[in-house]
Each structure stands twice: as C-alpha cells, then as structure tokens.
Amino acid sequence: MPRKTVFIFGAGASKADGLPTQSELLEGYFSNNPHDNFSVELNGYFKDFFGIVNTSSTGNKWPNFEEALAMVEIAMDKEHSFGPVYTANKLKKIRDGLIISMGRAIEHCHVDAETIHKKFLGKLFRKGHYLKEEYSFVSFNYDILLDVALMEMLRHDIYSDYGIEFANSRDNFDSPSFNKWKPPGDKSVLILKPHGSLNWMQCPSCDSIAISGNAKGQIFKTGLLNTIECCPNDNSPMQFVVEPPSYFKRYKNYFLQATWIKLHETLAAADKIVFIGYSMPDADVMIKYAFKRACFSKIKKIVVVDPDITVKERYERVLGPITFHKIGFADLLKPENYKKIVKN
C-alpha cells in the first residue's frame, strides 16, 4: 500500500497564482467600478455595517470577505434582522451580492495558463503516475485553481472525486449551462472543498447540486456570475454553495456535511498531511477541531509550507511538533524542496 498523503491548500496557495487574499477581495471588486444589480445594496451595507462611506476610494479599511459574509450568515441562520431596513429578504440579496462580488474580483485577476497548481500536480502525476489513495486534496478556497489543475489529469484518465454526487452526472438533469459530469471511477483522486466552491450551484427547492465543468477537461466556469441559472427539474433559481468559516459554524448544507465527514475519514487514514499556504486563522475553529480529532489517535507527519514564520506557532499549538518550511508555493516546485517535502 502506498503512503497516504493529504495536501491541504489555503489562501496563500491561490495568492501565489495571482488571486486576491480574503482581505483584498472586496477592494478588488469595488476598484473595478461595478454597476451591477448588487452594487447599490453592497454600497449601503458597507456604509451601515463597516463605516465605509465611499467604496470606490482608496485607503478604506475593508473587512475580509469572510467577516463581511459571516455577519449576514449569522443573522440569516438565527432569523434575525437589523432594524426595519435589513430584513431577511434584504440580507439574502446582500449575501448573494457578496458571493457575486468575490467571483467577479477573481475573474478580473490575471492568472497564467500554466499555474503553479498545474505544475505541482504535473509533478505528482508525472507521465500518468497513479496509485490509488496515494494523494488526496483539500481546498479551503472558493476559487477553482486546484479544480482546473486536477482536470488536466484527465489526459491520463485520472478523474476528480469530490466525495459527493452532482446532479449533472445523471441523465435526467438536462441543462445547457451544466455539461454532463462523469462520475469518478476506480482511477480517481479525491478533492474535498469543505467551504463550498464557486463552481457549485444548488437548487433550494429540490436540493440538486451541479458543477460547472465537464468530463472532457475543458476549463471550468467560475460559477454563473452574469446570469441567473434555473434548475431544470423545477425552474427554481439556483444558488452558489459557499459557506464561510466562523467560530461556531454549524454546516447545515447536506453536501457540505457529507464533505466534512469525508474530510475526517481522509485525514484519519492519512500518514502525512502537507499544508500549503494555509495560515490556520483563529476563526477556523471547526477546521482545527477536525485536524485535532483526525490526528488524535494516530501519529502523522505534519508538514507546513508557508513563507510566514509566524504561523508556525499556531500549528504547534493545535497539532504539536511539525516540520515547517519557510517557503512559498512556487518554491515547492524546486527539485530539492519537492524531494524533501513531498517524497520524504
């Protein structure tokens, strides 16, 4: 049996390929002078909740995206309102607008065709190398850089397994916006996204979840950011599946619950866990709990790749002794680092 290694990707991995961090997403959206259906609502929201009067000016003290979204999520979860203006309906529209703003901020970024993600996976699966369960992947990012890189492996007939069933893998789900998705077979690689993804959309009526991509390796769309997609089963408007972490988050979405269960199973079975660009932020209490629970009864090799030495203490506080490499994601591709970190 091969040694089981789980690679965990955080925002630092996406940053290395040119995407904004959580603290840069909102500024990136408003800096492009948006004039969409959500911009007025979002302008009012940031003025009333965060004191940002002019969203187009420079020097604003923006909350990070997850702080902004969590404020709305908690109110909706508790069925609260903020006075007579911020009712349940208005909060839902703001939530939708925040997710759209994140997607559009990402779309405006320039990303090279040959991303670091693609180069890294190209080394892992060089010349079609594949051993079942040798490598698994977890991404706490909403973007699809890792997804696209894994789709490249289709040229070796290696399929992506998200641990959940997508509706567009079934014949009765016929939509022009969602290509047919081939269910993973024996030769597949697990990719888990516990916080959801910008290329997942779900029907709130029938609960069908679809993925915007296809089994021929064509590039994913980053969600359907400029149209309203309706479920072919009952014509209900579909929603993005994105859940921000918070201190006391309880994931109610069935598909995310299934992902968290699979995450625990995967981490518990792992021999080695490699964190890439994940800073172990304070709000990710559920993630810390998952790591601690999975590592509690089995000794694992914990490796952290991050250019910020200050995150080392956070890992040691949660997981005990680790092997820390003060390098960025791109440096992991260097032969000496790759051999030392991945192969040893």
N, C-alpha and C positions, 0 to 999 in steps of 0.2 A: 504493500500500500504506500502511495506517495505521502510525503509530509503535507498536511493541510495548512495552507497559508491564506489568511484573510487580509485583503488590502482595504483600508478604510480611508476614504477621501473626504477632506474638509474644504472649506472655502479657499484655503491657501493654494490648493492644487488648481482650482479654477482660476485664481488670480494669476498664477504662473503662465496661463494661456491667454491672458489679456482680459478676463472678465472682472467686473467690479466686485468689491467686497460688499458685505451686508451694509456697511456704513456708507458706501458710495452709490448704492442702487438708486435711492430716491433723488439724490442730487443729479445723477446721470439722466434720469427720466425728465426732470424739470428743466435741465440745462438745454434740452432739445426743443424747448418752447412748445409743449404739446397742446393741441387743440382738438381733443377727442371728447367722447361722451362723459369721461370721468374727471377731466382736469378741473372743472369748476368745483365738483364735490370734494376733490382732494385738496384743492387750494383752501377751501373752507375748513376742512378737517385739520390741516396742519396749522392753520391760524388759531383755531379754537383750542386744540389739544396741546400744541407744542410751541405756540407763540411765534410761528414763522409767518410774518405778515406778507412778505414778498417772496414767493417760491422761486422766482427767476433770478434773484440777486445772489451774488457770491458772498461767502462768509457765513452762511446760515449754519446753525448748529443742528444738523439733522439727526434724528434718532436712526438707529439702524433699522433695516426693513422689518426684522422680526419683532422689534419693540413696537413699531407702528402697527403691525398686523395683530400682534397679541392683544393690544388694547381693545381692538374691535372683537376679536375672537372670544375673549373672556366675557365681554358684555353679551354677546350673542349666546354663548354657552349658558350663562346664568339667566337669560331672558330679561336682561336689564336694558334701560335706555339712559341716555344722558340728557335729561331735561326734555322739553317738548319737541325739540328740533331733531335730535339724534335718536330717532325711533328705530325699531327693528328693521324696517324696510330700508331706511337710510343707511344704517350700519352695514347691511348686506351689500348695498351698492358701493359703499366705501371699500369693503373687503374685496369685492370683485375688481374695483379700480386699482387697489394696491397690487393685486396679483398681475393685472394687465401692465401696470407701470413697471414692475420688475421684469416681465418678459420683454417689454419694449426697450428698457435700459440695456438689457443683454443683447437684443437684436442690433442696437446701434454700435456695439463694440466690434472692433476688427479682430478676428481670430484667424490665424494662419490655417491653411488647409491641412498641413501636417502638424497637428497639435502635439504637445508633449504627451498628452494622454495616448494618442495613437502610436507614438514612437515607443512609449513604455510597454503598451500591450503587444506591439510588434516584436519586442524583445522576449516577452514572456511566452508568446506563442510562435516563435520563430520557426519558419518552414513547416507550419502546421502542427508543431508540437502540442500534444494534448494528452493529459492524464486525468481521468475522472476525479473530480473533487480536489484536485491539486491546488487550484486557485479559486477563490471566491472574492466578490467585491461588494463593498458597502459604500454608498454615497449619501452624505447628509446634505448635499447640494440639490437645489431645484433645477439647475441647468442640465443640459444633456450632453456635455462633453464626453463623459465616460460612456454613455449610451452609444453615441456615434462611433467611438473608438472600438467598442465591442462589436458593433455591427460590421466593422471591417473584417472581423474574423470569419464572416460568412464565406469568404473566398476559400476558407479551409473547412467549410461545412460545420463550423462551430457556432451554435445558436445561443442567444441570450435567454436566460430563465429568470424572470422577476419574482418567482415564487407565488404568483397569483395568475388567475386566468383572465385574459382580456376578451371582451365580447366580440371584437372583430376577428377572433380566431374561429368563431362559429359561423356557419353558413347562413343563419337566419339574421345576422347583423349586416345589413347592406347599406353602406353609406359612402357617398363619393369623397368624403373628407378623410375617411379612415381606410387605408389599404388593408387588405387581408393580412393577418398576422399568423405566422405558422407557429403552433405550439412547440415548445422545446422537446427534443428527443433525447436519446441517450448521450449524444455528443453535445453537451450544452454547458454553459458557465453561468453560475448564479450571480445576479446583480440585485442587491436589495436597496430600496430607497425609502427608508422609514418615515421621511417627512413629505413624501409625495414627489411629484415631478411636473415640470411644465409641459410635458408631452402626454400627460394622462388627463382624460376628461371623463366625468361620471354623470349619469342621469340621476337626478334626485328623486325621480318617480319610480323607475324600475331597478335602480341601483347598478345598471350595466356600466362597466368601466372599459374604456377603449384607449388604445395607444396610437399616437400619430407617428407612424413609421411603417415599414413593410419588411417582408422577409427576403427581399432581393438586395438589401444593403443600401438602398437609396437613403439619403440623409433625412433625418427626422426634421419635421417642422417643430419649432419651439411653441407648441400649443397653437391654438387657433386665435391669434391675438387681434385680428382685424375683422372677424365675422362672428356671428352667433351660430354655433353648431347645435342642431336639434337631434335628439335621439331618434333613430329610425324606427324604434319599437313603439313609441308613444308620442313623439314630436315635442317632448319637453326640452327646454334649453339645457344644454349640458354645462357642467361646472368643472373648473380646474381642481385637481386633487393636490392641494398644498396645505400643510399643517405646520405652523411654526412651533418650535420648542418653547416651553415655558417651565417655571419651577414646579408647577403642579398639573402638568398637562395630562389629561386622560383622553387617549385617542379613541374616538367613537366610530370612526370610519372602519367598516368591516375589512376592507382591503389593507388598510394600514395596520389594523390589529393583527391580521394574518402575517404581514411583513415583520412586525415586531416579534411574533412567535418564531418565525423562521430565523430571524436575526439571533435570537437566543440559542436556538439549536446549532446554528452555524458557528457562533463564537465558542460555544461549549465544546464542540467537536474539534476546534482548531488546535494545531500545535504551535502556530506562530501568528501573531497579529502585527501588521505593519500599518502605522498611522501616517498618512501623508497630508501635510498642511491642515491638520485638524487641531485647533487650539484648546480644546477641552473647556469651552466657555462655561461660566457659572450657571447660566440658565439651562444648560443641557443636563438637568438632574436625572431625567429618565434614561438618558444615554449612559451616564456614569453608573447608574443602578444596573443597567443591562450588562455593562462591562464587568462590574464587580461580581454580579451573580454568575455570569458565564465563566469567570476565571477563579471562582472561589474554591472549587474542589479539584482543579487540575492545573498543574504548573505549566505555564506557557511562556514562550519567548515573546516579549513585548518590545517592539522597535518603533521609535518615533523619528520621523523625518520632518524637520521644521527649521527655518532659518532663525527663529526667535527663541533664544535660550531660556527666556522667562517661562515658557510653557512647560519646561521640564519638571518644575516643582509641582505643577498642577497634576501631571500624570503620576508622579511618585506618591502624591497624597492619596490618590484613588487606587492605584494599581501596584504600588510598591516599586521595587527595583526595575528599571527599564534600561534599554540601550538607546541612547539619544545621539542623533546625528544632526549637527547644526548646519544643514544644507537645504537648499530649495529643491523643488520637484525636478527642475531641469538638470540639476547636478546628479540626481539619482541615475540618469542615463549614462554617466561616465562609467567606463568599464570597471574601474577599481571600486567605485561606490556600488554599482549594480551587483558585482560579485560578492562584496562584503555584506550588503544589506539584504539582498534578495536570495542569493544562493546559499549563504552560510546558515 
